[in-house]
Amino acid sequence: MANLFYPETCSCCNGELSKHENTVCTGCIHDLPLTNYHLTPDNPVTKTFYGRASIENGTSLLFFRKKGMVQNLIHNLKYRGHEEVGSFLGNWMGSLLQENASFQDIDAVVPVPLHKRKLKTRGYNQVEQFARKIALKLDAQYLENVLVKRSPTGTQTLKNRLSRWGNMEEIFLLQNTELLENKHVLLVDDIITTGATLEACTNKLKQINGVRVSIATMAFTA
């Protein structure tokens, strides 16, 4: 009855979903721009961090373009409460990583954290479900209590690389570090633009004894 008056819509095109579709319609699934970076070790994600942070592997699921369908998808996730988008993308990414030897030894999946003030305002971390689904697929731990954001930074969308970087590493804190000692960690976020946030998080995690870090995101700015 609820679907009759308030039909579920596609989080990409906003069109009505048929009863066998979930979150994203079949047409949009076929049109979403996959990067396939997980198949190429020396890809643009890993190159983003050359000379900035030492990572094992890096990948993104989709290409992000302004005013494109991926932007609408992630906008629905971040600002319109469509948490199911994170689950949808996490299941997709997790299935791809399951088949890749470079990601099969992941011990823990860690989301880039939100500051508690933003978390309270939004009500959820937009990468939580993405991270949880990947962890489930890789039979890894989901850990959100090791990397903590201690101060808010505001939106990063319109900042250039220099202003984003600033003292970024000082914004994040570590706790319960024994949980990640000598582990391979998959650090996840929504979008890579300059990579400043992921760089800071990676360098902070690398302070833990024996830790190795790989990166996976929903999208990469093309």
Contacts in CASP RR format, 6 or more apart in sequence:
PFRMAT RR
TARGET T0000
AUTHOR 0000-0000-0000
METHOD contacts of the structure
MODEL  1
MANLFYPETCSCCNGELSKHENTVCTGCIHDLPLTNYHLTPDNPVTKTFY
GRASIENGTSLLFFRKKGMVQNLIHNLKYRGHEEVGSFLGNWMGSLLQEN
ASFQDIDAVVPVPLHKRKLKTRGYNQVEQFARKIALKLDAQYLENVLVKR
SPTGTQTLKNRLSRWGNMEEIFLLQNTELLENKHVLLVDDIITTGATLEA
CTNKLKQINGVRVSIATMAFTA
7 16 0 8 1.000
7 17 0 8 1.000
8 16 0 8 1.000
8 17 0 8 1.000
9 15 0 8 1.000
9 16 0 8 1.000
9 17 0 8 1.000
10 16 0 8 1.000
10 17 0 8 1.000
10 21 0 8 1.000
10 23 0 8 1.000
10 24 0 8 1.000
10 25 0 8 1.000
10 28 0 8 1.000
11 23 0 8 1.000
11 24 0 8 1.000
11 72 0 8 1.000
11 73 0 8 1.000
11 76 0 8 1.000
11 77 0 8 1.000
11 82 0 8 1.000
11 84 0 8 1.000
11 85 0 8 1.000
11 88 0 8 1.000
12 24 0 8 1.000
12 25 0 8 1.000
12 28 0 8 1.000
12 32 0 8 1.000
12 69 0 8 1.000
12 70 0 8 1.000
12 72 0 8 1.000
12 73 0 8 1.000
13 25 0 8 1.000
13 28 0 8 1.000
13 69 0 8 1.000
13 72 0 8 1.000
14 72 0 8 1.000
15 25 0 8 1.000
17 23 0 8 1.000
17 25 0 8 1.000
18 25 0 8 1.000
22 84 0 8 1.000
22 88 0 8 1.000
23 82 0 8 1.000
23 84 0 8 1.000
23 85 0 8 1.000
23 87 0 8 1.000
23 88 0 8 1.000
24 32 0 8 1.000
24 73 0 8 1.000
24 85 0 8 1.000
24 88 0 8 1.000
28 69 0 8 1.000
31 69 0 8 1.000
32 62 0 8 1.000
32 69 0 8 1.000
32 70 0 8 1.000
32 73 0 8 1.000
33 62 0 8 1.000
33 63 0 8 1.000
33 65 0 8 1.000
33 70 0 8 1.000
33 222 0 8 1.000
34 61 0 8 1.000
34 62 0 8 1.000
34 63 0 8 1.000
35 43 0 8 1.000
35 59 0 8 1.000
35 60 0 8 1.000
35 61 0 8 1.000
35 62 0 8 1.000
35 63 0 8 1.000
35 220 0 8 1.000
37 43 0 8 1.000
37 44 0 8 1.000
37 45 0 8 1.000
37 58 0 8 1.000
37 59 0 8 1.000
37 60 0 8 1.000
37 220 0 8 1.000
38 59 0 8 1.000
38 96 0 8 1.000
38 97 0 8 1.000
38 100 0 8 1.000
38 102 0 8 1.000
38 103 0 8 1.000
39 100 0 8 1.000
41 57 0 8 1.000
41 102 0 8 1.000
43 58 0 8 1.000
43 59 0 8 1.000
44 220 0 8 1.000
45 58 0 8 1.000
45 59 0 8 1.000
45 60 0 8 1.000
45 192 0 8 1.000
45 215 0 8 1.000
45 217 0 8 1.000
45 220 0 8 1.000
46 55 0 8 1.000
46 57 0 8 1.000
46 58 0 8 1.000
48 192 0 8 1.000
48 195 0 8 1.000
49 55 0 8 1.000
49 195 0 8 1.000
49 198 0 8 1.000
49 199 0 8 1.000
49 202 0 8 1.000
49 215 0 8 1.000
52 199 0 8 1.000
53 198 0 8 1.000
53 199 0 8 1.000
53 202 0 8 1.000
53 203 0 8 1.000
53 206 0 8 1.000
53 213 0 8 1.000
54 202 0 8 1.000
54 206 0 8 1.000
54 213 0 8 1.000
55 202 0 8 1.000
55 213 0 8 1.000
55 214 0 8 1.000
55 215 0 8 1.000
56 102 0 8 1.000
56 184 0 8 1.000
56 212 0 8 1.000
56 213 0 8 1.000
56 214 0 8 1.000
57 102 0 8 1.000
57 103 0 8 1.000
57 214 0 8 1.000
57 215 0 8 1.000
58 214 0 8 1.000
58 215 0 8 1.000
58 216 0 8 1.000
59 97 0 8 1.000
59 215 0 8 1.000
59 216 0 8 1.000
59 217 0 8 1.000
60 192 0 8 1.000
60 216 0 8 1.000
60 217 0 8 1.000
60 218 0 8 1.000
60 219 0 8 1.000
60 220 0 8 1.000
61 89 0 8 1.000
61 90 0 8 1.000
61 92 0 8 1.000
61 93 0 8 1.000
61 96 0 8 1.000
61 216 0 8 1.000
61 217 0 8 1.000
61 218 0 8 1.000
61 219 0 8 1.000
62 70 0 8 1.000
62 89 0 8 1.000
62 218 0 8 1.000
62 219 0 8 1.000
62 220 0 8 1.000
63 70 0 8 1.000
63 219 0 8 1.000
63 220 0 8 1.000
63 222 0 8 1.000
64 70 0 8 1.000
64 71 0 8 1.000
64 74 0 8 1.000
64 191 0 8 1.000
64 219 0 8 1.000
64 220 0 8 1.000
64 221 0 8 1.000
64 222 0 8 1.000
65 71 0 8 1.000
65 221 0 8 1.000
65 222 0 8 1.000
70 219 0 8 1.000
73 85 0 8 1.000
74 85 0 8 1.000
74 126 0 8 1.000
74 190 0 8 1.000
74 191 0 8 1.000
74 218 0 8 1.000
74 219 0 8 1.000
76 82 0 8 1.000
76 85 0 8 1.000
77 83 0 8 1.000
77 85 0 8 1.000
77 86 0 8 1.000
77 126 0 8 1.000
77 190 0 8 1.000
78 122 0 8 1.000
78 126 0 8 1.000
78 190 0 8 1.000
81 124 0 8 1.000
83 124 0 8 1.000
83 126 0 8 1.000
83 128 0 8 1.000
83 129 0 8 1.000
84 129 0 8 1.000
86 126 0 8 1.000
86 127 0 8 1.000
86 129 0 8 1.000
86 130 0 8 1.000
86 133 0 8 1.000
86 218 0 8 1.000
87 129 0 8 1.000
87 130 0 8 1.000
87 132 0 8 1.000
87 133 0 8 1.000
89 130 0 8 1.000
89 133 0 8 1.000
89 218 0 8 1.000
90 129 0 8 1.000
90 130 0 8 1.000
90 131 0 8 1.000
90 133 0 8 1.000
90 134 0 8 1.000
90 137 0 8 1.000
91 133 0 8 1.000
91 137 0 8 1.000
93 130 0 8 1.000
93 133 0 8 1.000
93 134 0 8 1.000
93 216 0 8 1.000
93 218 0 8 1.000
94 133 0 8 1.000
94 134 0 8 1.000
94 137 0 8 1.000
94 138 0 8 1.000
95 137 0 8 1.000
97 103 0 8 1.000
97 104 0 8 1.000
97 106 0 8 1.000
97 134 0 8 1.000
97 137 0 8 1.000
97 138 0 8 1.000
97 216 0 8 1.000
98 104 0 8 1.000
98 137 0 8 1.000
98 138 0 8 1.000
102 214 0 8 1.000
103 138 0 8 1.000
103 186 0 8 1.000
103 214 0 8 1.000
103 216 0 8 1.000
104 138 0 8 1.000
105 184 0 8 1.000
106 138 0 8 1.000
106 140 0 8 1.000
106 184 0 8 1.000
106 185 0 8 1.000
106 186 0 8 1.000
106 214 0 8 1.000
107 140 0 8 1.000
107 141 0 8 1.000
107 180 0 8 1.000
107 183 0 8 1.000
107 184 0 8 1.000
107 185 0 8 1.000
108 135 0 8 1.000
108 140 0 8 1.000
108 141 0 8 1.000
108 142 0 8 1.000
108 143 0 8 1.000
108 179 0 8 1.000
108 180 0 8 1.000
108 183 0 8 1.000
108 184 0 8 1.000
108 185 0 8 1.000
108 186 0 8 1.000
109 131 0 8 1.000
109 132 0 8 1.000
109 134 0 8 1.000
109 135 0 8 1.000
109 138 0 8 1.000
109 140 0 8 1.000
109 141 0 8 1.000
109 142 0 8 1.000
109 143 0 8 1.000
109 185 0 8 1.000
109 186 0 8 1.000
109 188 0 8 1.000
110 131 0 8 1.000
110 143 0 8 1.000
110 144 0 8 1.000
110 146 0 8 1.000
110 147 0 8 1.000
110 180 0 8 1.000
110 185 0 8 1.000
110 186 0 8 1.000
110 187 0 8 1.000
110 188 0 8 1.000
110 205 0 8 1.000
111 125 0 8 1.000
111 127 0 8 1.000
111 128 0 8 1.000
111 130 0 8 1.000
111 131 0 8 1.000
111 144 0 8 1.000
111 187 0 8 1.000
111 188 0 8 1.000
111 189 0 8 1.000
112 127 0 8 1.000
112 147 0 8 1.000
112 187 0 8 1.000
112 188 0 8 1.000
112 189 0 8 1.000
112 197 0 8 1.000
112 198 0 8 1.000
112 201 0 8 1.000
113 125 0 8 1.000
113 144 0 8 1.000
113 147 0 8 1.000
113 148 0 8 1.000
113 149 0 8 1.000
113 172 0 8 1.000
114 122 0 8 1.000
114 125 0 8 1.000
114 149 0 8 1.000
115 149 0 8 1.000
115 150 0 8 1.000
115 151 0 8 1.000
115 152 0 8 1.000
115 153 0 8 1.000
116 149 0 8 1.000
117 152 0 8 1.000
118 152 0 8 1.000
118 154 0 8 1.000
119 125 0 8 1.000
125 144 0 8 1.000
126 190 0 8 1.000
127 188 0 8 1.000
127 189 0 8 1.000
127 190 0 8 1.000
127 218 0 8 1.000
128 144 0 8 1.000
130 188 0 8 1.000
130 190 0 8 1.000
130 218 0 8 1.000
131 142 0 8 1.000
131 144 0 8 1.000
131 188 0 8 1.000
132 142 0 8 1.000
134 140 0 8 1.000
134 186 0 8 1.000
134 188 0 8 1.000
134 216 0 8 1.000
135 141 0 8 1.000
135 142 0 8 1.000
135 186 0 8 1.000
136 142 0 8 1.000
138 186 0 8 1.000
140 186 0 8 1.000
141 179 0 8 1.000
143 176 0 8 1.000
143 179 0 8 1.000
143 180 0 8 1.000
145 175 0 8 1.000
145 176 0 8 1.000
145 179 0 8 1.000
146 174 0 8 1.000
146 175 0 8 1.000
146 176 0 8 1.000
146 177 0 8 1.000
146 179 0 8 1.000
146 180 0 8 1.000
146 205 0 8 1.000
147 172 0 8 1.000
147 173 0 8 1.000
147 174 0 8 1.000
147 201 0 8 1.000
147 204 0 8 1.000
147 205 0 8 1.000
148 172 0 8 1.000
148 173 0 8 1.000
148 174 0 8 1.000
148 175 0 8 1.000
149 171 0 8 1.000
149 172 0 8 1.000
149 173 0 8 1.000
150 171 0 8 1.000
150 172 0 8 1.000
150 173 0 8 1.000
151 171 0 8 1.000
153 168 0 8 1.000
153 171 0 8 1.000
156 164 0 8 1.000
156 193 0 8 1.000
156 196 0 8 1.000
156 197 0 8 1.000
157 193 0 8 1.000
160 194 0 8 1.000
161 194 0 8 1.000
161 196 0 8 1.000
164 194 0 8 1.000
164 195 0 8 1.000
164 196 0 8 1.000
164 197 0 8 1.000
165 194 0 8 1.000
165 196 0 8 1.000
165 199 0 8 1.000
165 200 0 8 1.000
166 196 0 8 1.000
168 196 0 8 1.000
168 197 0 8 1.000
168 199 0 8 1.000
168 200 0 8 1.000
169 200 0 8 1.000
169 203 0 8 1.000
169 204 0 8 1.000
171 200 0 8 1.000
172 200 0 8 1.000
172 201 0 8 1.000
172 204 0 8 1.000
173 204 0 8 1.000
174 204 0 8 1.000
174 205 0 8 1.000
174 207 0 8 1.000
174 208 0 8 1.000
177 207 0 8 1.000
177 208 0 8 1.000
177 209 0 8 1.000
180 205 0 8 1.000
180 208 0 8 1.000
180 211 0 8 1.000
181 208 0 8 1.000
181 209 0 8 1.000
181 210 0 8 1.000
181 211 0 8 1.000
182 209 0 8 1.000
182 210 0 8 1.000
182 211 0 8 1.000
183 210 0 8 1.000
183 211 0 8 1.000
183 212 0 8 1.000
184 211 0 8 1.000
184 212 0 8 1.000
184 213 0 8 1.000
184 214 0 8 1.000
185 205 0 8 1.000
185 211 0 8 1.000
185 212 0 8 1.000
185 213 0 8 1.000
185 214 0 8 1.000
186 213 0 8 1.000
186 214 0 8 1.000
186 215 0 8 1.000
186 216 0 8 1.000
187 198 0 8 1.000
187 201 0 8 1.000
187 202 0 8 1.000
187 205 0 8 1.000
187 213 0 8 1.000
187 214 0 8 1.000
187 215 0 8 1.000
187 216 0 8 1.000
188 215 0 8 1.000
188 216 0 8 1.000
188 217 0 8 1.000
189 197 0 8 1.000
189 198 0 8 1.000
189 215 0 8 1.000
189 217 0 8 1.000
189 218 0 8 1.000
190 217 0 8 1.000
190 218 0 8 1.000
190 219 0 8 1.000
191 217 0 8 1.000
191 218 0 8 1.000
191 219 0 8 1.000
191 220 0 8 1.000
191 221 0 8 1.000
192 198 0 8 1.000
192 215 0 8 1.000
192 217 0 8 1.000
192 219 0 8 1.000
192 220 0 8 1.000
192 221 0 8 1.000
193 221 0 8 1.000
198 215 0 8 1.000
198 217 0 8 1.000
202 213 0 8 1.000
202 215 0 8 1.000
205 211 0 8 1.000
205 213 0 8 1.000
206 213 0 8 1.000
END
